[in-house]
Amino acid sequence: MKLNRKREIRFSKIIQKKSHNITIEEKMVLSERNKYVNTVFEFTPAVCEKLLLLNEKLLEQEKRIFGLYNTIQKQCKEWVSSKSIDDYEIEIIIECWNDNYYKKFDPSIDGNPFFETRSNFIGVQEAATYTELDFNDRIRLKAIMPKMKHCYSFHHLYDHTDLTWFDLCNIDSVWVEVRVTYQHFTAIK
């Protein structure tokens, strides 16, 4: 798929920003680029296989992190009760990496993720053990791709970010981080 180099350079620069730092004009640039990409993108068997693999890998990471998250949260609650900390925040960050495509347009991507997002799949889990829920709400995809459940993180990438299916296919690796912030407050009177 051949895309406009200038547009891809702008996309690469904008997509690396934190979402709250993207201006309205930059949002429009992303939207225009993504509209075009979505019109020329094809769900070939190879593409579908790559997307299935990405979903599978994200599902594996969700399962790994679920127990860890619950252990950290239990410890944090104990520390709040004992007044060791006043509060805490646990974030799950997904970093998307690519060593080939985006680096051509922005050399600063070398050694850095081309995209980062927060995805709290824990918020949709209602049981004490990880449950494989299905977030596959894409009717068009159901006709094209083999039947599969979409894990929340996969759903989040295609439905809650500015990434296209093309961009998801360009993900070479995913780095999932669990970041814990311990909060301490004091009043000054």
N, C-alpha and C positions, 0 to 999 in steps of 0.2 A: 504494500500500500504506500503510495507516494503522497507525502504531505508537504505543504508549503513550509520551507525552511524558516522564514521569518516568523511565521505564526507559531511554529514549534519552539523557536527560541523564546518568544514571549511566554508561551505556555509553560515551558520549563522553568523560567524565572519566577512566574507567578505561583505555580503549584507548590513551590518549596516554602512559600510563606505560611505562617500560621493563618488559619481561616479568618480570624478576627482582624488581621492586618491587611486583608485583601480589600482594595477600594471598589467602589461601584463600577468604575470604568474597567478595572481589571476583571471583575465578575463578568462584565459584558464580553470582554476578550475571551475569557474561558468559555462562555456560553456559545459564542459564534464558532470558535474552534471546535468545540464538542459537537455542535449541530452538524458541522461539515463532516467530522470524523465518523459520526454515527450514520451518515448517509452513504459513505463509501465502505464502511467496515462490513466484512462478511464472516458469518459463523461457519467456517469450514470445519471439517472433522478434526484437523490439527488444532484449531483454535478451541473447539469444544473440549478436546482432550486437555489442553493447557489450563482452561478454566476449571475443569473438574479436578485437576491436580492441585490448583491453588486452593479451591474450596476444601479439599481433603487435608491439605497441610494446615490451613487455618483451623479446621475442626480439631486436628491433633493438638494444636497449640491451646485452643480453648479448653480442651480436656485436661491438659497439663497444668494450666494456670488456675483452673477452678478450685482444686484442692489447696493450692498455695495461697490463693486469694482468701479463702475461708480461714485458713490458719493465721494469716496475717491479721485479718479482721478480728478474729477471736482475741489475739494477743493485744491488739490496739484497744479493744473494748475493756480488757482487764486493766490496761495501763490507765485508761480514762477513769475507771472505777477507783483505782488506787491513787489517783491524782498525779501519776508520773508524767502524764501528758494531759493537755486540756481537750484536745480534739485531734483528728487525723483525717487524711484524705488518701484514698487509694485510687490510682489511675491506671488504666490499661492503654498503652500507646502502641500503635502498629506503625512500624516504619517499613516503607516499600523501597526496595533497592533494585537498581538496574545498572549493569556494567557496560552495556552496549548502546542502547538507543539514546537516552536523554543526555548522556555525557557528550555526545556529538554537538549538542546545542548549548550546553552549559558545562564547561570544564570543572566548575566548582562542585559539581555532583560527584566527581571522582572521590571515593572514600566517604561519601555521605549519602543518606537516603534521598530519593527524588521526591518523596512524599511522606508526610507524617500525619496521623490522625488519632484522636482518642476514640476508643470503642469500648463501651461498657456492656459486654455481653452478659455479665453477671446480673445486671438489672432485669434480664428477661428469664433468668433461671429461678424457678420457684421451689425446687426440691433441694434436699440436702446433698444429693448426688447430681452430677452433671447429667442433663437430659438432652438428647439430640432432638432439638426442635427444628421445624422446617420454616425457613423464611423465604422460600422460593415463591415469590408473588409475581413473577414475570411470565405472563401467559405466552408471549411470543417465544420466550426461551424454552418453555415446556414442550413446544412443538419441534424445536430445533435440537435441543440437547437431550442426551439420555436422561431418564427420570432420575432425579437426585434431590436430596434435601440440601438446602443452602444453610450453612451455619450462619450465625448472626454476623460474625466478622466479615464474611464474604458479602453478605447482603449489605452491610454497612458501607463497604468499599464502592459497590456499584450504585447504591440508592441514596447514600447520605454524603457523598463527596463529589468533587468535580472531576473524578476519573471516569474515563469511558471504558468500554469493553476492550478497546484497543490498548489502553493504558494498563488494564489489568493483565492482559496477555504479555505485556512487557515487564512484568514483575519477575525478577530473577530469584529474589529471596525476600523473606519477610523476617523482620526482627520485632519480636513482641516484648515490650518492657512492662514490668509492674513497678510503678513508682509510688512510694509511700512518703507522705509528708506528715511529720509529727508537728503538731501545733501547740505552742505555749503562749498564753495570754497573761497580761498583768495590767492592772488598773493603775493609773498615775493620777493621784488626786492632790 
